Amino acid sequence: MEERLYNAIAQQVAALACELVDVRMTRTGRAVALQVFVDREGGVNIDDCAAVSRHLSAWLDVENPIAGHYRLEVSSPGVDRPLKKAADFQRFVGKQAHIELHTAAHGRKRLRGELLAMDGDLVVIREADGEWRVALADIARAKLIPQW
């Protein structure tokens, strides 16, 4: 996803008091989908997603930043919400998370445990065998682990 388009979509979503969690372009055969995941404090509902969809659809029609045909899909990030920015990790301190690193650190590429803090650009996570400090830039993927 082009950073300029991501930032423009984030700005449009913020105008509706929501937060952009992620944007993905997926292709299945000839069909292309622009998937937009939004959230807000307390969570989003179907009405929030519909409002964002209408707003983004109108904006995309006017700005036309994507060449060709595509389908717009707006939804919540789900219970296994991805964590991308420092603010995401800070917001979910105390929650369980799964982190995958770009390259192994101390023989580990995956961490799973409780988010303890953001310390500068370091994510602090506690596993059964101790605490880990991981640079945000070293994280390939991270998501919340649903607690039932």
MIVONU-920152 format. One record per residue: residue in one letter; x, y, z of N, C-alpha, C in turn; residue number from 0. Coordinates in Angstrom, 3 decimals. Layout:
N
SITE, type, n_x, n_y, n_z, ca_x, ca_y, ca_z, c_x, c_y, c_z, seq
SITE, A, X, Y, Z, X, Y, Z, X, Y, Z, NUM $
...
***
This chain:
148
SITE, type, n_x, n_y, n_z, ca_x, ca_y, ca_z, c_x, c_y, c_z, seq
SITE, M, 0.860, -1.175, 0.000, 0.000, 0.000, 0.000, 0.902, 1.233, 0.000, 0 $
SITE, E, 0.661, 2.101, -0.925, 1.417, 3.340, -1.013, 1.153, 4.197, 0.231, 1 $
SITE, E, 2.221, 4.697, 0.821, 2.106, 5.455, 2.076, 1.210, 6.682, 1.926, 2 $
SITE, R, 1.302, 7.340, 0.795, 0.479, 8.535, 0.571, -1.012, 8.193, 0.593, 3 $
SITE, L, -1.396, 7.090, -0.042, -2.793, 6.664, -0.047, -3.220, 6.245, 1.354, 4 $
SITE, Y, -2.370, 5.512, 2.058, -2.667, 5.094, 3.427, -2.938, 6.316, 4.302, 5 $
SITE, N, -2.062, 7.308, 4.226, -2.215, 8.521, 5.038, -3.476, 9.299, 4.677, 6 $
SITE, A, -3.807, 9.345, 3.391, -5.031, 10.037, 2.962, -6.270, 9.323, 3.489, 7 $
SITE, I, -6.277, 8.001, 3.436, -7.402, 7.234, 3.964, -7.492, 7.430, 5.479, 8 $
SITE, A, -6.356, 7.442, 6.166, -6.343, 7.668, 7.619, -6.966, 9.017, 7.953, 9 $
SITE, Q, -6.668, 10.013, 7.158, -7.228, 11.350, 7.377, -8.745, 11.341, 7.186, 10 $
SITE, Q, -9.232, 10.656, 6.183, -10.672, 10.574, 5.930, -11.380, 9.830, 7.064, 11 $
SITE, V, -10.780, 8.751, 7.537, -11.363, 7.958, 8.617, -11.386, 8.776, 9.914, 12 $
SITE, A, -10.318, 9.528, 10.163, -10.239, 10.362, 11.371, -11.330, 11.430, 11.379, 13 $
SITE, A, -11.749, 11.879, 10.203, -12.813, 12.884, 10.118, -14.131, 12.343, 10.666, 14 $
SITE, L, -14.248, 11.025, 10.761, -15.451, 10.384, 11.306, -15.200, 9.862, 12.727, 15 $
SITE, A, -14.170, 10.385, 13.376, -13.821, 10.023, 14.757, -13.477, 8.545, 14.903, 16 $
SITE, C, -12.911, 7.983, 13.857, -12.444, 6.596, 13.912, -10.939, 6.590, 13.672, 17 $
SITE, E, -10.335, 5.450, 13.930, -8.902, 5.271, 13.743, -8.683, 4.233, 12.652, 18 $
SITE, L, -7.776, 4.520, 11.741, -7.415, 3.548, 10.719, -6.442, 2.546, 11.326, 19 $
SITE, V, -6.808, 1.273, 11.283, -5.964, 0.213, 11.817, -5.084, -0.364, 10.714, 20 $
SITE, D, -5.678, -0.614, 9.552, -4.925, -1.220, 8.455, -5.666, -1.009, 7.151, 21 $
SITE, V, -4.918, -1.048, 6.056, -5.470, -1.007, 4.706, -4.751, -2.091, 3.910, 22 $
SITE, R, -5.523, -2.884, 3.191, -4.937, -3.943, 2.354, -5.583, -3.941, 0.989, 23 $
SITE, M, -4.777, -4.167, -0.011, -5.287, -4.401, -1.367, -5.100, -5.886, -1.622, 24 $
SITE, T, -6.197, -6.580, -1.880, -6.102, -8.007, -2.159, -6.638, -8.277, -3.562, 25 $
SITE, R, -6.068, -9.269, -4.192, -6.483, -9.639, -5.541, -6.814, -11.119, -5.567, 26 $
SITE, T, -7.982, -11.438, -6.097, -8.388, -12.812, -6.328, -8.786, -12.888, -7.796, 27 $
SITE, G, -7.908, -13.472, -8.591, -8.150, -13.460, -10.031, -8.126, -12.026, -10.527, 28 $
SITE, R, -9.209, -11.603, -11.168, -9.302, -10.215, -11.653, -9.912, -9.270, -10.622, 29 $
SITE, A, -10.539, -9.825, -9.598, -11.218, -8.998, -8.594, -10.197, -8.402, -7.617, 30 $
SITE, V, -10.329, -7.108, -7.376, -9.462, -6.399, -6.440, -10.341, -5.819, -5.334, 31 $
SITE, A, -9.901, -6.013, -4.093, -10.632, -5.456, -2.953, -9.709, -4.512, -2.187, 32 $
SITE, L, -10.241, -3.354, -1.846, -9.576, -2.421, -0.951, -10.210, -2.653, 0.409, 33 $
SITE, Q, -9.458, -3.295, 1.305, -9.969, -3.623, 2.638, -9.467, -2.576, 3.625, 34 $
SITE, V, -10.416, -1.943, 4.314, -10.108, -0.890, 5.273, -10.613, -1.347, 6.642, 35 $
SITE, F, -9.710, -1.392, 7.616, -10.051, -1.822, 8.967, -10.006, -0.608, 9.886, 36 $
SITE, V, -11.123, -0.348, 10.568, -11.237, 0.829, 11.430, -11.612, 0.426, 12.847, 37 $
SITE, D, -11.271, 1.299, 13.786, -11.587, 1.059, 15.184, -11.801, 2.401, 15.850, 38 $
SITE, R, -12.232, 2.380, 17.073, -12.323, 3.553, 17.937, -12.360, 3.052, 19.361, 39 $
SITE, E, -12.094, 3.938, 20.282, -12.148, 3.576, 21.698, -13.531, 2.996, 21.981, 40 $
SITE, G, -13.601, 1.824, 22.575, -14.883, 1.181, 22.838, -15.352, 0.288, 21.704, 41 $
SITE, G, -14.644, 0.308, 20.570, -14.980, -0.543, 19.428, -15.911, 0.121, 18.430, 42 $
SITE, V, -15.948, -0.435, 17.240, -16.837, 0.055, 16.190, -17.988, -0.920, 16.010, 43 $
SITE, N, -19.087, -0.410, 15.467, -20.227, -1.269, 15.170, -20.535, -1.175, 13.680, 44 $
SITE, I, -21.562, -1.848, 13.270, -21.929, -1.896, 11.847, -22.273, -0.512, 11.308, 45 $
SITE, D, -22.896, 0.321, 12.136, -23.231, 1.679, 11.698, -21.976, 2.512, 11.458, 46 $
SITE, D, -20.965, 2.351, 12.313, -19.695, 3.049, 12.114, -19.049, 2.622, 10.798, 47 $
SITE, C, -19.024, 1.316, 10.560, -18.426, 0.794, 9.326, -19.177, 1.294, 8.099, 48 $
SITE, A, -20.498, 1.331, 8.173, -21.302, 1.819, 7.048, -21.027, 3.296, 6.793, 49 $
SITE, A, -20.906, 4.095, 7.858, -20.630, 5.525, 7.703, -19.255, 5.741, 7.068, 50 $
SITE, V, -18.266, 4.994, 7.523, -16.923, 5.101, 6.949, -16.951, 4.666, 5.490, 51 $
SITE, S, -17.667, 3.598, 5.183, -17.766, 3.108, 3.812, -18.374, 4.158, 2.886, 52 $
SITE, R, -19.471, 4.771, 3.318, -20.111, 5.814, 2.491, -19.170, 6.997, 2.281, 53 $
SITE, H, -18.536, 7.432, 3.362, -17.630, 8.579, 3.291, -16.435, 8.275, 2.379, 54 $
SITE, L, -15.786, 7.125, 2.588, -14.632, 6.754, 1.769, -15.014, 6.543, 0.312, 55 $
SITE, S, -16.162, 5.946, 0.081, -16.614, 5.706, -1.286, -16.747, 7.017, -2.043, 56 $
SITE, A, -17.384, 8.003, -1.413, -17.544, 9.315, -2.058, -16.180, 9.967, -2.285, 57 $
SITE, W, -15.317, 9.901, -1.286, -13.984, 10.492, -1.400, -13.177, 9.812, -2.503, 58 $
SITE, L, -13.198, 8.474, -2.536, -12.465, 7.733, -3.557, -12.986, 8.029, -4.960, 59 $
SITE, D, -14.311, 8.205, -5.099, -14.889, 8.547, -6.401, -14.376, 9.894, -6.900, 60 $
SITE, V, -14.235, 10.859, -6.002, -13.776, 12.201, -6.389, -12.264, 12.209, -6.629, 61 $
SITE, E, -11.507, 11.659, -5.692, -10.039, 11.700, -5.765, -9.465, 10.696, -6.764, 62 $
SITE, N, -10.132, 9.565, -6.930, -9.727, 8.512, -7.861, -8.246, 8.119, -7.721, 63 $
SITE, P, -7.799, 7.767, -6.504, -6.382, 7.450, -6.299, -5.978, 6.029, -6.707, 64 $
SITE, I, -6.967, 5.202, -7.062, -6.686, 3.813, -7.400, -7.115, 3.561, -8.836, 65 $
SITE, A, -6.165, 3.110, -9.649, -6.471, 2.826, -11.049, -7.247, 1.517, -11.161, 66 $
SITE, G, -8.225, 1.495, -12.030, -8.968, 0.269, -12.276, -10.132, 0.072, -11.332, 67 $
SITE, H, -10.788, -1.058, -11.507, -11.971, -1.396, -10.704, -11.549, -2.103, -9.424, 68 $
SITE, Y, -12.262, -1.827, -8.362, -12.010, -2.465, -7.085, -13.295, -2.428, -6.267, 69 $
SITE, R, -13.319, -3.236, -5.229, -14.454, -3.276, -4.309, -13.958, -2.767, -2.955, 70 $
SITE, L, -14.687, -1.826, -2.362, -14.338, -1.287, -1.051, -14.994, -2.127, 0.035, 71 $
SITE, E, -14.200, -2.575, 1.012, -14.706, -3.338, 2.156, -14.224, -2.643, 3.424, 72 $
SITE, V, -15.151, -2.259, 4.285, -14.807, -1.611, 5.549, -15.292, -2.504, 6.686, 73 $
SITE, S, -14.402, -2.773, 7.648, -14.796, -3.616, 8.777, -13.967, -3.278, 10.005, 74 $
SITE, S, -14.357, -3.889, 11.117, -13.573, -3.756, 12.346, -12.346, -4.648, 12.201, 75 $
SITE, P, -11.328, -4.422, 13.013, -10.142, -5.271, 12.923, -10.327, -6.641, 13.553, 76 $
SITE, G, -11.437, -6.856, 14.265, -11.707, -8.159, 14.874, -11.041, -8.302, 16.234, 77 $
SITE, V, -11.280, -9.433, 16.870, -10.761, -9.659, 18.217, -9.257, -9.898, 18.229, 78 $
SITE, D, -8.699, -10.327, 17.103, -7.250, -10.520, 17.005, -6.632, -9.340, 16.250, 79 $
SITE, R, -7.000, -8.152, 16.703, -6.624, -6.885, 16.091, -5.121, -6.801, 15.847, 80 $
SITE, P, -4.714, -6.380, 14.653, -3.284, -6.188, 14.417, -2.772, -4.978, 15.209, 81 $
SITE, L, -1.529, -5.057, 15.600, -0.847, -3.971, 16.298, 0.264, -3.486, 15.377, 82 $
SITE, K, 0.224, -2.216, 15.015, 1.189, -1.704, 14.042, 2.013, -0.542, 14.562, 83 $
SITE, K, 1.368, 0.386, 15.227, 2.032, 1.609, 15.670, 2.318, 1.538, 17.163, 84 $
SITE, A, 3.243, 2.408, 17.607, 3.567, 2.478, 19.036, 2.304, 2.734, 19.851, 85 $
SITE, A, 1.421, 3.587, 19.342, 0.173, 3.899, 20.059, -0.694, 2.658, 20.230, 86 $
SITE, D, -0.659, 1.724, 19.275, -1.422, 0.475, 19.395, -0.910, -0.343, 20.574, 87 $
SITE, F, 0.410, -0.491, 20.667, 0.990, -1.281, 21.752, 0.714, -0.618, 23.100, 88 $
SITE, Q, 0.821, 0.707, 23.147, 0.563, 1.430, 24.390, -0.898, 1.272, 24.809, 89 $
SITE, R, -1.814, 1.377, 23.845, -3.251, 1.281, 24.136, -3.622, -0.071, 24.736, 90 $
SITE, F, -2.935, -1.114, 24.317, -3.304, -2.462, 24.739, -2.352, -3.061, 25.780, 91 $
SITE, V, -1.671, -2.196, 26.539, -0.854, -2.676, 27.656, -1.759, -3.481, 28.584, 92 $
SITE, G, -1.253, -4.628, 29.023, -2.026, -5.511, 29.903, -2.735, -6.619, 29.143, 93 $
SITE, K, -2.788, -6.514, 27.820, -3.429, -7.537, 26.987, -2.388, -8.531, 26.491, 94 $
SITE, Q, -2.863, -9.693, 26.074, -2.009, -10.728, 25.503, -1.790, -10.447, 24.012, 95 $
SITE, A, -0.553, -10.664, 23.557, -0.216, -10.393, 22.159, 0.720, -11.459, 21.615, 96 $
SITE, H, 0.699, -11.582, 20.301, 1.599, -12.470, 19.554, 2.433, -11.561, 18.656, 97 $
SITE, I, 3.753, -11.676, 18.743, 4.658, -10.834, 17.961, 5.564, -11.726, 17.134, 98 $
SITE, E, 5.684, -11.400, 15.841, 6.629, -12.078, 14.957, 7.673, -11.063, 14.527, 99 $
SITE, L, 8.949, -11.456, 14.634, 10.058, -10.570, 14.298, 10.536, -10.806, 12.868, 100 $
SITE, H, 11.137, -9.766, 12.285, 11.719, -9.906, 10.945, 12.852, -10.932, 10.959, 101 $
SITE, T, 13.717, -10.824, 11.961, 14.823, -11.769, 12.112, 14.882, -12.219, 13.572, 102 $
SITE, A, 15.441, -13.381, 13.774, 15.503, -13.943, 15.128, 16.381, -13.097, 16.040, 103 $
SITE, A, 15.935, -12.942, 17.273, 16.709, -12.263, 18.312, 16.854, -13.233, 19.471, 104 $
SITE, H, 18.083, -13.491, 19.880, 18.355, -14.452, 20.956, 17.725, -15.804, 20.632, 105 $
SITE, G, 17.775, -16.191, 19.356, 17.258, -17.484, 18.923, 15.743, -17.566, 18.826, 106 $
SITE, R, 15.050, -16.440, 18.958, 13.586, -16.423, 18.930, 13.097, -15.516, 17.810, 107 $
SITE, K, 12.087, -15.975, 17.102, 11.459, -15.152, 16.071, 10.006, -14.829, 16.430, 108 $
SITE, R, 9.463, -15.555, 17.411, 8.071, -15.341, 17.828, 8.012, -15.167, 19.344, 109 $
SITE, L, 7.197, -14.198, 19.764, 6.980, -13.955, 21.183, 5.484, -13.956, 21.436, 110 $
SITE, R, 5.102, -14.437, 22.609, 3.691, -14.505, 22.965, 3.580, -14.255, 24.458, 111 $
SITE, G, 2.859, -13.180, 24.823, 2.738, -12.875, 26.233, 1.987, -11.583, 26.475, 112 $
SITE, E, 2.167, -11.027, 27.681, 1.455, -9.820, 28.088, 2.251, -8.577, 27.698, 113 $
SITE, L, 1.572, -7.642, 27.041, 2.207, -6.366, 26.733, 2.344, -5.583, 28.030, 114 $
SITE, L, 3.577, -5.162, 28.325, 3.835, -4.445, 29.566, 3.939, -2.938, 29.357, 115 $
SITE, A, 4.556, -2.519, 28.244, 4.764, -1.085, 28.046, 5.354, -0.805, 26.671, 116 $
SITE, M, 5.339, 0.470, 26.332, 6.154, 1.011, 25.246, 7.208, 1.844, 25.949, 117 $
SITE, D, 8.460, 1.536, 25.719, 9.567, 2.261, 26.330, 10.370, 2.880, 25.193, 118 $
SITE, G, 10.029, 4.121, 24.848, 10.630, 4.746, 23.672, 10.128, 4.035, 22.438, 119 $
SITE, D, 11.048, 3.458, 21.664, 10.645, 2.693, 20.476, 10.695, 1.184, 20.736, 120 $
SITE, L, 10.742, 0.799, 22.020, 10.804, -0.616, 22.383, 9.467, -1.096, 22.935, 121 $
SITE, V, 9.011, -2.233, 22.431, 7.826, -2.902, 22.972, 8.318, -3.838, 24.066, 122 $
SITE, V, 7.710, -3.748, 25.234, 8.091, -4.618, 26.352, 6.980, -5.649, 26.522, 123 $
SITE, I, 7.358, -6.932, 26.442, 6.397, -8.024, 26.542, 6.930, -9.053, 27.535, 124 $
SITE, R, 6.026, -9.614, 28.351, 6.421, -10.624, 29.335, 5.897, -11.986, 28.891, 125 $
SITE, E, 6.837, -12.924, 28.763, 6.493, -14.322, 28.506, 6.741, -15.103, 29.794, 126 $
SITE, A, 6.434, -16.364, 29.772, 6.634, -17.206, 30.956, 8.104, -17.227, 31.383, 127 $
SITE, D, 9.020, -17.122, 30.412, 10.459, -17.217, 30.730, 11.132, -15.853, 30.922, 128 $
SITE, G, 10.364, -14.772, 30.973, 10.962, -13.469, 31.243, 10.435, -12.356, 30.359, 129 $
SITE, E, 11.013, -11.186, 30.547, 10.626, -10.003, 29.773, 11.516, -9.837, 28.557, 130 $
SITE, W, 10.913, -9.332, 27.503, 11.637, -9.056, 26.269, 11.403, -7.610, 25.878, 131 $
SITE, R, 12.417, -6.969, 25.339, 12.319, -5.617, 24.784, 12.646, -5.732, 23.311, 132 $
SITE, V, 11.687, -5.342, 22.491, 11.824, -5.514, 21.048, 11.600, -4.165, 20.372, 133 $
SITE, A, 12.511, -3.790, 19.496, 12.353, -2.541, 18.751, 11.151, -2.660, 17.825, 134 $
SITE, L, 10.350, -1.625, 17.787, 9.168, -1.604, 16.926, 9.555, -1.894, 15.479, 135 $
SITE, A, 10.683, -1.374, 15.037, 11.140, -1.585, 13.658, 11.472, -3.045, 13.366, 136 $
SITE, D, 11.737, -3.847, 14.403, 12.075, -5.261, 14.215, 10.851, -6.170, 14.148, 137 $
SITE, I, 9.661, -5.594, 14.361, 8.439, -6.395, 14.376, 7.863, -6.505, 12.965, 138 $
SITE, A, 7.725, -7.731, 12.500, 7.129, -7.974, 11.179, 5.606, -7.930, 11.275, 139 $
SITE, R, 5.069, -8.599, 12.296, 3.620, -8.650, 12.528, 3.368, -8.787, 14.012, 140 $
SITE, A, 2.259, -8.188, 14.437, 1.838, -8.364, 15.828, 0.329, -8.270, 15.863, 141 $
SITE, K, -0.252, -9.023, 16.784, -1.717, -8.977, 16.937, -2.089, -9.346, 18.358, 142 $
SITE, L, -3.286, -8.916, 18.730, -3.811, -9.295, 20.035, -4.214, -10.756, 20.016, 143 $
SITE, I, -4.136, -11.389, 21.167, -4.604, -12.763, 21.324, -5.937, -12.676, 22.047, 144 $
SITE, P, -7.018, -13.136, 21.436, -8.325, -13.066, 22.092, -8.330, -13.841, 23.407, 145 $
SITE, Q, -8.929, -13.249, 24.414, -9.075, -13.896, 25.717, -10.539, -14.228, 25.911, 146 $
SITE, W, -10.881, -15.480, 26.007, -12.284, -15.880, 26.132, -12.628, -16.214, 27.529, 147 $
***
